[in-house]
């Protein structure tokens, strides 16, 4: 399993996606579910960076979030 060493702030800084957007993508099942610390804080794997970049590129191309889940599952 990939190390989970990135905070939501790290993902935000690396992708431009807000923390609110990350929570939305997670709730919609578009992101790999992050690990949680013993205090409940989210810790993301490095693969999340590419997932978020793909989601943001698809949105920029005019796709809706509802259209993305089938594409990500394929």
Secondary structure as GFF3:
##gff-version 3
##sequence-region A 1 74
A	DSSP	alpha_helix	8	15	.	.	.	ID=ss1
A	DSSP	alpha_helix	19	27	.	.	.	ID=ss2
A	DSSP	beta_strand	35	36	.	.	.	ID=ss3
A	DSSP	beta_strand	42	43	.	.	.	ID=ss4
A	DSSP	alpha_helix	47	60	.	.	.	ID=ss5
A	DSSP	alpha_helix	65	73	.	.	.	ID=ss6
###
